[in-house]
Amino acid sequence: MPRLLLFAAILGVAVIIYALIDCVMSRKHDVRSISKTAWFIIILILPLIGAGMWFLLGRPRNEGPSGPRRPAPRKPTAPDDDPAFLQNLETQRRQQAREQERHRREQEQKAGEAKARGADKDTPAQDDKKDGEGNDDAGSGSTGVHRP
């Protein structure tokens, strides 16, 4: 029996010391019910009762689902649930479309320039040909028959 009493006393002192240290280490604005200083005095004056009250009524509730804590914002579990990811995809898609459109316009412009260069080269040759034919026809008269 004396061993059990000694064990209970050691356990009680350990609980009180733990409650005092927990009270001192907690942040002032997280302590519930009354002020941090008042809790420290209560734990010292009413050792076991004060420690029990500290654990039940004064200790900050940082962990655990109990209490009026705000739930953490839900994070997306898949990429298609993430709005930032979807916005990034849309931006990439638009950039690709702009690049393709720019590339298509450049190709059309190059083709148009090549056609214009080819038409410029063909036009003087055709003009020369027409002028030469016109000169031959001019000396022959209106019938179009060539007479030497």
N, CA, C and O of each residue as an XYZ file, in Angstrom:
592
protein
N       0.814     -1.204      0.000
C       0.000      0.000      0.000
C       0.853      1.261      0.000
O       0.533      2.203     -0.726
N       1.913      1.317      0.776
C       2.732      2.528      0.730
C       3.329      2.755     -0.666
O       3.516      3.901     -1.075
N       3.626      1.682     -1.394
C       4.158      1.839     -2.745
C       3.122      2.487     -3.664
O       3.458      3.337     -4.489
N       1.888      2.087     -3.518
C       0.815      2.652     -4.331
C       0.626      4.128     -4.013
O       0.402      4.934     -4.916
N       0.713      4.484     -2.748
C       0.581      5.870     -2.328
C       1.752      6.703     -2.877
O       1.549      7.824     -3.343
N       2.957      6.163     -2.822
C       4.123      6.844     -3.339
C       3.995      7.036     -4.858
O       4.322      8.100     -5.383
N       3.524      6.013     -5.546
C       3.307      6.106     -6.991
C       2.267      7.171     -7.329
O       2.457      7.942     -8.270
N       1.162      7.223     -6.565
C       0.109      8.222     -6.788
C       0.644      9.628     -6.534
O       0.309     10.555     -7.272
N       1.470      9.801     -5.503
C       2.030     11.120     -5.190
C       2.974     11.565     -6.317
O       2.930     12.716     -6.751
N       3.814     10.656     -6.777
C       4.728     10.999     -7.870
C       3.933     11.342     -9.130
O       4.253     12.304     -9.828
N       2.913     10.565     -9.413
C       2.069     10.827    -10.573
C       1.373     12.181    -10.447
O       1.283     12.918    -11.428
N       0.880     12.520     -9.249
C       0.218     13.808     -9.013
C       1.160     14.976     -9.221
O       0.803     15.969     -9.855
N       2.394     14.851     -8.672
C       3.384     15.912     -8.851
C       3.748     16.058    -10.325
O       3.919     17.172    -10.821
N       3.864     14.934    -11.020
C       4.190     14.987    -12.449
C       3.075     15.691    -13.226
O       3.357     16.488    -14.121
N       1.822     15.407    -12.894
C       0.694     16.056    -13.581
C       0.698     17.552    -13.303
O       0.462     18.356    -14.206
N       0.967     17.928    -12.056
C       0.980     19.352    -11.705
C       2.115     20.073    -12.434
O       1.915     21.150    -12.995
N       3.302     19.471    -12.421
C       4.435     20.086    -13.119
C       4.152     20.198    -14.622
O       4.441     21.219    -15.245
N       3.587     19.137    -15.187
C       3.253     19.183    -16.610
C       2.229     20.283    -16.888
O       2.356     20.995    -17.884
N       1.219     20.437    -16.032
C       0.198     21.472    -16.224
C       0.818     22.862    -16.117
O       0.483     23.751    -16.900
N       1.741     23.062    -15.132
C       2.389     24.363    -15.000
C       3.240     24.690    -16.235
O       3.184     25.804    -16.757
N       4.015     23.721    -16.689
C       4.852     23.947    -17.873
C       3.987     24.197    -19.102
O       4.289     25.074    -19.910
N       2.916     23.429    -19.240
C       2.014     23.609    -20.382
C       1.367     24.987    -20.342
O       1.198     25.630    -21.378
N       1.006     25.435    -19.146
C       0.394     26.756    -18.992
C       1.392     27.848    -19.358
O       1.039     28.799    -20.056
N       2.638     27.721    -18.894
C       3.652     28.730    -19.191
C       3.999     28.743    -20.677
O       4.206     29.816    -21.244
N       4.066     27.588    -21.314
C       4.478     27.490    -22.714
C       3.370     27.871    -23.706
O       3.656     28.154    -24.869
N       2.145     27.879    -23.268
C       1.052     28.212    -24.190
C       1.044     29.715    -24.472
O       1.509     30.517    -23.662
N       0.509     30.075    -25.629
C       0.433     31.487    -25.997
C      -0.708     32.163    -25.249
O      -1.753     31.563    -24.997
N      -0.482     33.412    -24.906
C      -1.424     34.142    -24.065
C      -2.813     34.245    -24.692
O      -3.813     34.096    -23.990
N      -2.893     34.493    -25.976
C      -4.195     34.686    -26.611
C      -4.886     33.365    -26.953
O      -6.054     33.374    -27.342
N      -4.195     32.229    -26.817
C      -4.818     30.933    -27.084
C      -5.465     30.304    -25.858
O      -6.262     29.374    -25.987
N      -5.125     30.807    -24.656
C      -5.650     30.232    -23.413
C      -7.138     30.534    -23.305
O      -7.577     31.655    -23.563
N      -7.910     29.520    -22.919
C      -9.365     29.675    -22.833
C      -9.813     30.046    -21.415
O      -9.048     29.907    -20.461
N     -11.017     30.503    -21.289
C     -11.721     30.837    -20.046
C     -11.155     32.073    -19.358
O     -11.735     33.152    -19.480
N     -10.048     31.949    -18.644
C      -9.485     33.084    -17.909
C      -8.048     33.319    -18.374
O      -7.547     32.611    -19.248
N      -7.388     34.323    -17.781
C      -6.049     34.682    -18.243
C      -5.020     33.612    -17.891
O      -5.253     32.751    -17.042
N      -3.916     33.689    -18.545
C      -2.834     32.726    -18.348
C      -2.283     32.817    -16.915
O      -2.003     31.790    -16.296
N      -2.130     34.007    -16.400
C      -1.628     34.208    -15.034
C      -2.589     33.609    -14.011
O      -2.164     32.989    -13.036
N      -3.885     33.799    -14.242
C      -4.882     33.235    -13.316
C      -4.823     31.707    -13.335
O      -4.944     31.077    -12.284
N      -4.643     31.116    -14.482
C      -4.525     29.652    -14.558
C      -3.292     29.168    -13.810
O      -3.349     28.147    -13.125
N      -2.185     29.880    -13.929
C      -0.963     29.487    -13.237
C      -1.179     29.504    -11.723
O      -0.760     28.585    -11.019
N      -1.836     30.555    -11.228
C      -2.106     30.665     -9.786
C      -3.070     29.573     -9.331
O      -2.875     28.993     -8.263
N      -4.097     29.283    -10.113
C      -5.058     28.222     -9.758
C      -4.364     26.863     -9.678
O      -4.641     26.076     -8.773
N      -3.461     26.585    -10.626
C      -2.746     25.301    -10.609
C      -1.852     25.205     -9.377
O      -1.691     24.119     -8.819
N      -1.265     26.327     -8.942
C      -0.418     26.304     -7.744
C      -1.232     26.180     -6.451
O      -0.851     25.442     -5.543
N      -2.360     26.910     -6.373
C      -3.159     26.907     -5.144
C      -3.948     25.602     -4.990
O      -3.967     25.018     -3.906
N      -4.587     25.147     -6.047
C      -5.362     23.904     -6.025
C      -4.649     22.883     -6.913
O      -5.061     22.689     -8.056
N      -3.596     22.225     -6.427
C      -2.707     21.459     -7.291
C      -3.407     20.476     -8.231
O      -3.348     20.680     -9.443
N      -4.037     19.467     -7.761
C      -4.630     18.469     -8.657
C      -5.909     18.981     -9.312
O      -6.147     18.737    -10.495
N      -6.719     19.680     -8.552
C      -7.969     20.216     -9.104
C      -7.654     21.287    -10.147
O      -8.286     21.326    -11.202
N      -6.686     22.152     -9.862
C      -6.297     23.214    -10.794
C      -5.716     22.640    -12.088
O      -5.988     23.129    -13.184
N      -4.895     21.572    -11.925
C      -4.317     20.937    -13.120
C      -5.416     20.302    -13.969
O      -5.404     20.411    -15.195
N      -6.361     19.641    -13.312
C      -7.472     19.032    -14.043
C      -8.317     20.078    -14.745
O      -8.728     19.895    -15.891
N      -8.578     21.195    -14.037
C      -9.360     22.263    -14.657
C      -8.600     22.872    -15.848
O      -9.193     23.219    -16.869
N      -7.268     22.993    -15.688
C      -6.467     23.519    -16.795
C      -6.617     22.657    -18.042
O      -6.824     23.171    -19.141
N      -6.512     21.335    -17.863
C      -6.606     20.439    -19.011
C      -8.003     20.434    -19.629
O      -8.145     20.277    -20.842
N      -9.033     20.603    -18.800
C     -10.398     20.577    -19.321
C     -10.890     21.929    -19.844
O     -11.549     21.999    -20.881
N     -10.561     23.006    -19.112
C     -11.166     24.292    -19.438
C     -10.220     25.370    -19.970
O     -10.674     26.289    -20.652
N      -8.939     25.286    -19.683
C      -8.058     26.390    -20.037
C      -7.069     26.116    -21.148
O      -6.618     27.044    -21.818
N      -6.732     24.882    -21.348
C      -5.699     24.534    -22.328
C      -6.171     24.870    -23.747
O      -7.320     24.606    -24.100
N      -5.283     25.452    -24.554
C      -5.657     25.770    -25.941
C      -5.982     24.514    -26.736
O      -5.346     23.474    -26.561
N      -6.961     24.618    -27.598
C      -7.341     23.476    -28.445
C      -6.728     23.674    -29.829
O      -7.385     24.178    -30.740
N      -5.495     23.282    -29.976
C      -4.832     23.415    -31.270
C      -5.023     22.193    -32.134
O      -5.117     22.310    -33.356
N      -5.082     21.031    -31.531
C      -5.212     19.818    -32.324
C      -6.537     19.136    -32.030
O      -7.155     19.357    -30.989
N      -6.947     18.321    -32.950
C      -8.182     17.573    -32.759
C      -9.355     18.246    -33.429
O      -9.347     19.462    -33.621
N     -10.369     17.468    -33.790
C     -11.524     18.020    -34.484
C     -12.482     18.759    -33.560
O     -13.345     19.488    -34.050
N     -12.366     18.602    -32.237
C     -13.309     19.261    -31.335
C     -12.983     20.743    -31.228
O     -11.835     21.152    -31.400
N     -13.981     21.522    -30.948
C     -13.775     22.947    -30.804
C     -14.248     23.702    -32.031
O     -14.529     23.110    -33.073
N     -14.333     25.013    -31.893
C     -14.848     25.836    -32.984
C     -13.782     26.241    -33.995
O     -13.886     27.310    -34.596
N     -12.780     25.427    -34.192
C     -11.743     25.759    -35.165
C     -12.313     25.719    -36.563
O     -13.186     24.917    -36.891
N     -11.799     26.591    -37.350
C     -12.207     26.665    -38.743
C     -11.519     25.531    -39.518
O     -10.315     25.323    -39.369
N     -12.259     24.817    -40.323
C     -11.609     23.740    -41.084
C     -10.631     24.315    -42.109
O     -10.835     25.395    -42.662
N      -9.582     23.563    -42.336
C      -8.577     23.992    -43.312
C      -9.207     24.000    -44.703
O     -10.044     23.150    -45.007
N      -8.814     24.946    -45.545
C      -9.375     24.964    -46.894
C      -9.018     23.682    -47.640
O      -7.898     23.179    -47.556
N      -9.986     23.184    -48.357
C      -9.800     21.925    -49.070
C      -8.912     22.141    -50.284
O      -9.148     23.030    -51.101
N      -7.897     21.316    -50.380
C      -6.981     21.414    -51.508
C      -7.429     20.453    -52.593
O      -7.983     19.394    -52.298
N      -7.193     20.816    -53.846
C      -7.580     19.916    -54.939
C      -6.822     18.594    -54.854
O      -5.638     18.558    -54.518
N      -7.527     17.513    -55.163
C      -6.904     16.194    -55.113
C      -6.401     15.758    -56.478
O      -5.515     14.908    -56.569
N      -6.941     16.314    -57.514
C      -6.524     15.963    -58.877
C      -6.262     17.250    -59.653
O      -6.813     18.297    -59.314
N      -5.436     17.185    -60.679
C      -5.144     18.404    -61.433
C      -6.371     19.058    -62.047
O      -6.435     20.284    -62.140
N      -7.343     18.262    -62.465
C      -8.519     18.867    -63.095
C      -9.458     19.510    -62.080
O     -10.440     20.139    -62.473
N      -9.178     19.367    -60.763
C      -9.946     20.055    -59.730
C      -9.303     21.378    -59.336
O      -9.925     22.185    -58.644
N      -8.084     21.606    -59.761
C      -7.325     22.786    -59.369
C      -7.588     23.928    -60.348
O      -7.223     23.831    -61.520
N      -8.219     25.011    -59.883
C      -8.524     26.119    -60.790
C      -7.272     26.761    -61.377
O      -7.285     27.185    -62.533
N      -6.196     26.839    -60.607
C      -4.966     27.438    -61.127
C      -4.396     26.590    -62.266
O      -3.913     27.124    -63.264
N      -4.454     25.282    -62.111
C      -3.958     24.380    -63.151
C      -4.801     24.529    -64.416
O      -4.264     24.602    -65.521
N      -6.115     24.573    -64.251
C      -7.004     24.720    -65.402
C      -6.785     26.065    -66.096
O      -6.821     26.142    -67.324
N      -6.560     27.120    -65.319
C      -6.310     28.429    -65.908
C      -4.992     28.412    -66.681
O      -4.884     29.005    -67.755
N      -3.996     27.731    -66.128
C      -2.712     27.616    -66.818
C      -2.875     26.864    -68.141
O      -2.295     27.250    -69.156
N      -3.662     25.795    -68.124
C      -3.913     25.053    -69.359
C      -4.590     25.927    -70.406
O      -4.228     25.895    -71.582
N      -5.577     26.707    -69.971
C      -6.301     27.589    -70.892
C      -5.353     28.637    -71.473
O      -5.425     28.953    -72.660
N      -4.476     29.169    -70.647
C      -3.498     30.151    -71.125
C      -2.567     29.521    -72.156
O      -2.285     30.124    -73.191
N      -2.095     28.321    -71.876
C      -1.222     27.626    -72.824
C      -1.945     27.348    -74.138
O      -1.363     27.496    -75.213
N      -3.207     26.948    -74.054
C      -3.983     26.664    -75.256
C      -4.135     27.930    -76.106
O      -3.991     27.880    -77.328
N      -4.421     29.046    -75.467
C      -4.564     30.306    -76.194
C      -3.246     30.728    -76.841
O      -3.231     31.206    -77.976
N      -2.146     30.550    -76.120
C      -0.845     30.899    -76.687
C      -0.526     30.032    -77.903
O      -0.013     30.529    -78.905
N      -0.829     28.740    -77.814
C      -0.597     27.857    -78.954
C      -1.449     28.281    -80.149
O      -0.974     28.291    -81.284
N      -2.707     28.629    -79.888
C      -3.588     29.059    -80.977
C      -3.047     30.333    -81.624
O      -3.066     30.462    -82.849
N      -2.559     31.286    -80.801
C      -1.985     32.509    -81.347
C      -0.733     32.218    -82.175
O      -0.535     32.802    -83.240
N       0.104     31.314    -81.678
C       1.314     30.940    -82.414
C       0.970     30.299    -83.759
O       1.581     30.614    -84.781
N      -0.015     29.395    -83.748
C      -0.428     28.745    -84.991
C      -1.002     29.771    -85.969
O      -0.718     29.722    -87.166
N      -1.800     30.688    -85.461
C      -2.379     31.719    -86.319
C      -1.285     32.617    -86.885
O      -1.325     32.968    -88.064
N      -0.304     32.996    -86.060
C       0.814     33.813    -86.528
C       1.617     33.066    -87.586
O       2.006     33.644    -88.601
N       1.864     31.786    -87.346
C       2.615     30.973    -88.306
C       1.854     30.853    -89.632
O       2.453     30.937    -90.705
N       0.543     30.659    -89.554
C      -0.285     30.565    -90.764
C      -0.238     31.876    -91.541
O      -0.108     31.870    -92.765
N      -0.342     32.994    -90.839
C      -0.284     34.295    -91.510
C       1.068     34.523    -92.167
O       1.143     35.047    -93.278
N       2.139     34.128    -91.480
C       3.473     34.268    -92.078
C       3.587     33.435    -93.343
O       4.149     33.887    -94.341
N       3.048     32.204    -93.304
C       3.087     31.348    -94.496
C       2.296     31.975    -95.636
O       2.742     31.980    -96.783
N       1.104     32.509    -95.309
C       0.291     33.164    -96.346
C       1.007     34.389    -96.907
O       0.971     34.646    -98.110
N       1.655     35.139    -96.025
C       2.361     36.330    -96.470
C       3.528     35.951    -97.376
O       3.752     36.588    -98.405
N       4.279     34.903    -96.989
C       5.389     34.454    -97.822
C       4.876     33.953    -99.174
O       5.467     34.244   -100.214
N       3.777     33.201    -99.153
C       3.205     32.699   -100.408
C       2.732     33.863   -101.271
O       2.922     33.849   -102.487
N       2.121     34.862   -100.658
C       1.656     36.027   -101.407
C       2.819     36.804   -101.990
O       2.736     37.275   -103.124
N       3.907     36.951   -101.236
C       5.077     37.656   -101.739
C       5.718     36.881   -102.886
O       6.143     37.468   -103.881
N       5.784     35.553   -102.740
C       6.361     34.729   -103.809
C       5.508     34.835   -105.068
O       6.040     34.917   -106.175
N       4.195     34.834   -104.905
C       3.285     34.964   -106.042
C       3.463     36.329   -106.703
O       3.475     36.451   -107.928
N       3.599     37.340   -105.866
C       3.765     38.694   -106.395
C       5.087     38.809   -107.140
O       5.146     39.436   -108.198
N       6.155     38.209   -106.599
C       7.435     38.221   -107.291
C       7.346     37.466   -108.602
O       7.887     37.908   -109.615
N       6.661     36.320   -108.588
C       6.482     35.529   -109.812
C       5.646     36.282   -110.821
O       5.942     36.222   -112.014
N       4.625     36.980   -110.400
C       3.770     37.752   -111.307
C       4.548     38.932   -111.867
O       4.368     39.299   -113.029
N       5.412     39.530   -111.051
C       6.227     40.645   -111.538
C       7.196     40.162   -112.609
O       7.433     40.862   -113.593
N       7.751     38.979   -112.427
C       8.677     38.428   -113.414
C       7.928     38.034   -114.688
O       8.429     38.251   -115.791
N       6.743     37.462   -114.547
C       5.954     37.039   -115.712
C       5.398     38.239   -116.471
O       5.320     38.194   -117.699
N       5.034     39.240   -115.826
C       4.384     40.375   -116.451
C       5.281     41.055   -117.486
O       4.808     41.303   -118.596
N       6.552     41.374   -117.192
C       7.378     42.004   -118.236
C       7.604     41.077   -119.419
O       7.631     41.554   -120.553
N       7.765     39.802   -119.216
C       7.976     38.867   -120.327
C       6.729     38.820   -121.191
O       6.823     38.793   -122.419
N       5.569     38.808   -120.563
C       4.343     38.775   -121.337
C       4.160     40.097   -122.086
O       3.684     40.134   -123.221
N       4.554     41.174   -121.414
C       4.440     42.476   -122.073
C       5.353     42.538   -123.293
O       4.960     43.070   -124.331
N       6.590     41.990   -123.179
C       7.518     41.969   -124.304
C       6.958     41.128   -125.437
O       7.034     41.489   -126.612
N       6.390     39.990   -125.042
C       5.831     39.082   -126.028
C       4.680     39.776   -126.757
O       4.575     39.697   -127.981
N       3.843     40.437   -126.019
C       2.704     41.124   -126.616
C       3.185     42.269   -127.500
O       2.643     42.517   -128.578
N       4.220     42.965   -127.015
C       4.743     44.071   -127.825
C       5.339     43.547   -129.120
O       5.143     44.161   -130.168
N       6.065     42.423   -129.083
C       6.672     41.832   -130.274
C       5.618     41.369   -131.249
O       5.753     41.556   -132.458
N       4.571     40.768   -130.728
C       3.485     40.314   -131.593
C       2.771     41.510   -132.194
O       2.361     41.490   -133.355
N       2.632     42.518   -131.412
C       1.952     43.715   -131.912
C       2.763     44.383   -133.005
O       2.190     44.922   -133.952
N       4.078     44.360   -132.898
C       4.930     44.968   -133.911
C       4.847     44.182   -135.221
O       4.822     44.773   -136.300
N       4.806     42.856   -135.125
C       4.698     42.045   -136.325
C       3.365     42.309   -137.011
O       3.298     42.434   -138.234
N       2.325     42.392   -136.228
C       0.996     42.593   -136.798
C       0.857     44.000   -137.367
O       0.088     44.201   -138.307
N       1.561     44.956   -136.840
C       1.402     46.343   -137.268
C       1.840     46.536   -138.719
O       1.212     47.316   -139.435
N       2.891     45.857   -139.180
C       3.364     46.024   -140.552
C       2.542     45.237   -141.556
O       2.704     45.476   -142.753
N       1.719     44.369   -141.186
C       1.028     43.475   -142.111
C      -0.323     43.969   -142.519
O      -0.890     43.483   -143.498
N      -0.842     44.896   -141.816
C      -2.158     45.373   -142.201
C      -3.224     44.852   -141.280
O      -2.962     44.310   -140.207
N      -4.489     45.048   -141.765
C      -5.611     44.683   -140.916
C      -6.017     43.228   -141.062
O      -6.782     42.740   -140.230
N      -5.564     42.534   -142.037
C      -6.009     41.160   -142.260
C      -5.295     40.160   -141.373
O      -5.791     39.055   -141.152
N      -4.155     40.534   -140.873
C      -3.435     39.627   -140.016
C      -2.554     38.678   -140.764
O      -1.932     37.807   -140.155
N      -2.474     38.816   -142.097
C      -1.624     37.974   -142.915
C      -0.298     38.676   -143.080
O      -0.253     39.881   -143.328
N       0.749     37.953   -142.948
C       2.073     38.533   -143.028
C       2.581     38.487   -144.448
O       2.675     37.415   -145.045
N       2.906     39.634   -144.989
C       3.409     39.713   -146.355
C       4.860     40.187   -146.320
O       5.166     41.161   -145.633
N       5.735     39.541   -147.024
C       7.144     39.992   -147.079
C       7.426     41.085   -148.040
O       8.569     41.526   -148.155
